[in-house]
Amino acid sequence: MRVFKFGGASVKDANGVKNLATVLQKVGYKNTLVVVSAMGKMTNALEVVIDNYFNNKSELKNSLNHIKDYHETIALELFKSKQHAIFNTLHELFNELSSFLDRNKSPDYNYVYDQTISFGELISTTIISNYLNSINISNNWLDARSFIKTDTYYRRANVNWEKTQSNIVENLNTSVLNITQGFIASDSNNFTTTLGREGSDYTAAIFAYCLNAESVTIWKDVPGVLNADPRYFENTQLLHHISYREAIELAFYGASVIHPKTLQPLQGKEIPLFVKSFINPEDNGTCVSKRKKIEPEVPCFIVKNNQVLISLSSLDFSYIVEENISEIFKLLHQYKMKVDVIQNSAISFSVCIDNIYNNLEKLIQHLKAKFRVTYNENVSLYTIRHYNLDVLQNLEQDKTVLLKQLTQETVQIVTK
């Protein structure tokens, strides 16, 4: 059994859907499960719908129509006629989304987010499954929510592995091509949950682990895993081989090509992960497996923008020790802050965080009750694995360094 994952960029339009079919025809699709993300930027578009639902009702209908028009345009190019049954199916999905927004009574943003955002994947896989069947690539459409079960931590749910494994092993037909959604799951009451942004890679790993798959392949618009994001760095290099440990380190620090949770289940069963180009599907790409650390051995650069650097000191100049640090982390957990870097001295403590849930103001007010607090928003966090002095000096050039932390293999720098 092989597991393939196609991201939004690979199916952003009708040509992308056709290319997905071409990839399957070139590399084969027997005993294959295909995990697909929302098309193009539709996750972002659905986030606009959610924002309008809470903050700008007058624009809600327009934002919904944008999503409907986008998908119907793709469907019309693929199926040529609005008389095709796919348009009835899409109409039902759009009605289901509108109906949820009309009848919902919950004020919980995170709950509403998950129920709404999931339609990106449901619609994309519906279109793709129907298109593949129309060109004689026979497949089953699966609802990932019936297989992957989680807790109720909306927007970043935790997998119930025991229930998920039994669902997949008992109910998934591995002898055919299956098409399913990335990113989405459901809780014990069958409400939709999500696995975190970019969670489609994680979905592929979950299915692979439960199916004892021979491999997972993530199809990207790049030739494989590069040593840096070409949007921010020049002269990037392809990494041919990466160990699980090294890939987990890169993912932890924010390498966007691999989701942080994706690698743990694969490593547990030594399932190799390939990152390949959907433009040149027969190229080797990058292999992540149990082997030497990294090949070639070059510095790897990661940048995370829009971070917040918080600096604390005690009001009475007492030491910041275990009791204070414990309280700080309790608050970070309470306000759902993702911690990327920490640094402390005798009377100060700094932490660089990702304010995913927009709870910064509440956190700051809580911290001010016990600490002297300063903070910088919209800072950038740079991480270099396998750094040397030359690349470090080049990176720091023309930047204001707010925090720097070095270990033997990794340097992290927060800049303004």
Secondary structure as the mmCIF struct_conf table of DSSP 4:
data_model
#
loop_
_struct_conf.conf_type_id
_struct_conf.id
_struct_conf.beg_label_comp_id
_struct_conf.beg_label_asym_id
_struct_conf.beg_label_seq_id
_struct_conf.end_label_comp_id
_struct_conf.end_label_asym_id
_struct_conf.end_label_seq_id
STRN STRN1 ARG A 2 PHE A 6
HELX_RH_3T_P HELX_RH_3T_P1 GLY A 8 VAL A 11
BEND BEND1 LYS A 12 ASP A 13
HELX_RH_AL_P HELX_RH_AL_P1 ALA A 14 VAL A 27
TURN_TY1_P TURN_TY1_P1 LYS A 30 ASN A 31
STRN STRN2 THR A 32 VAL A 36
BEND BEND2 MET A 39 MET A 39
TURN_TY1_P TURN_TY1_P2 GLY A 40 LYS A 41
HELX_RH_AL_P HELX_RH_AL_P2 MET A 42 ASN A 55
HELX_RH_3T_P HELX_RH_3T_P2 LYS A 57 GLU A 59
HELX_RH_AL_P HELX_RH_AL_P3 LEU A 60 PHE A 79
BEND BEND3 LYS A 80 LYS A 80
TURN_TY1_P TURN_TY1_P3 LYS A 82 GLN A 83
BEND BEND4 HIS A 84 HIS A 84
HELX_RH_AL_P HELX_RH_AL_P4 ALA A 85 ARG A 103
HELX_RH_AL_P HELX_RH_AL_P5 TYR A 109 ILE A 117
TURN_TY1_P TURN_TY1_P4 SER A 118 SER A 118
HELX_RH_AL_P HELX_RH_AL_P6 PHE A 119 SER A 134
TURN_TY1_P TURN_TY1_P5 ILE A 135 ASN A 136
STRN STRN3 ASN A 140 TRP A 141
HELX_RH_3T_P HELX_RH_3T_P3 ALA A 144 SER A 146
TURN_TY1_P TURN_TY1_P6 PHE A 147 PHE A 147
STRN STRN4 LYS A 149 THR A 150
BEND BEND5 THR A 152 THR A 152
TURN_TY1_P TURN_TY1_P7 TYR A 154 ARG A 155
BEND BEND6 ARG A 156 ARG A 156
HELX_LH_PP_P HELX_LH_PP_P1 ALA A 157 ASN A 158
STRN STRN5 VAL A 159 VAL A 159
HELX_RH_AL_P HELX_RH_AL_P7 TRP A 161 ASN A 171
TURN_TY1_P TURN_TY1_P8 THR A 174 SER A 175
BEND BEND7 VAL A 176 VAL A 176
STRN STRN6 ASN A 178 GLN A 181
BEND BEND8 GLY A 182 PHE A 183
STRN STRN7 ILE A 184 SER A 186
TURN_TY1_P TURN_TY1_P9 SER A 188 ASN A 189
STRN STRN8 THR A 192 THR A 194
TURN_TY1_P TURN_TY1_P10 ARG A 197 GLY A 199
HELX_RH_AL_P HELX_RH_AL_P8 SER A 200 LEU A 211
TURN_TY1_P TURN_TY1_P11 ASN A 212 ASN A 212
BEND BEND9 GLU A 214 GLU A 214
STRN STRN9 SER A 215 LYS A 220
BEND BEND10 ASP A 221 GLY A 224
STRN STRN10 LEU A 226 LEU A 226
BEND BEND11 ASN A 227 ALA A 228
TURN_TY1_P TURN_TY1_P12 PRO A 230 TYR A 232
BEND BEND12 GLU A 234 ASN A 235
STRN STRN11 LEU A 238 LEU A 238
STRN STRN12 HIS A 241 SER A 243
HELX_RH_AL_P HELX_RH_AL_P9 TYR A 244 PHE A 252
TURN_TY1_P TURN_TY1_P13 TYR A 253 GLY A 254
TURN_TY1_P TURN_TY1_P14 SER A 256 VAL A 257
BEND BEND13 ILE A 258 ILE A 258
TURN_TY1_P TURN_TY1_P15 PRO A 260 THR A 262
HELX_RH_AL_P HELX_RH_AL_P10 LEU A 263 GLY A 268
TURN_TY1_P TURN_TY1_P16 LYS A 269 GLU A 270
STRN STRN13 LEU A 273 SER A 277
BEND BEND14 PHE A 278 ASN A 280
TURN_TY1_P TURN_TY1_P17 PRO A 281 GLU A 282
BEND BEND15 ASP A 283 ASP A 283
STRN STRN14 THR A 286 SER A 289
BEND BEND16 LYS A 290 LYS A 293
STRN STRN15 ILE A 294 GLU A 295
BEND BEND17 PRO A 296 PRO A 296
STRN STRN16 CYS A 300 SER A 314
TURN_TY1_P TURN_TY1_P18 LEU A 315 ASP A 316
HELX_RH_AL_P HELX_RH_AL_P11 GLU A 322 GLN A 334
TURN_TY1_P TURN_TY1_P19 TYR A 335 LYS A 336
HELX_LH_PP_P HELX_LH_PP_P2 MET A 337 MET A 337
STRN STRN17 LYS A 338 ASN A 344
BEND BEND18 ALA A 346 ILE A 347
STRN STRN18 SER A 348 ASP A 354
TURN_TY1_P TURN_TY1_P20 ILE A 356 TYR A 357
BEND BEND19 ASN A 358 ASN A 358
HELX_RH_AL_P HELX_RH_AL_P12 LEU A 360 LEU A 367
TURN_TY1_P TURN_TY1_P21 LYS A 368 LYS A 370
STRN STRN19 PHE A 371 ARG A 385
TURN_TY1_P TURN_TY1_P22 HIS A 386 HIS A 386
HELX_RH_AL_P HELX_RH_AL_P13 LEU A 389 GLU A 396
TURN_TY1_P TURN_TY1_P23 GLN A 397 ASP A 398
STRN STRN20 VAL A 401 LEU A 406
BEND BEND20 GLN A 408 GLU A 409
STRN STRN21 THR A 410 THR A 415
#
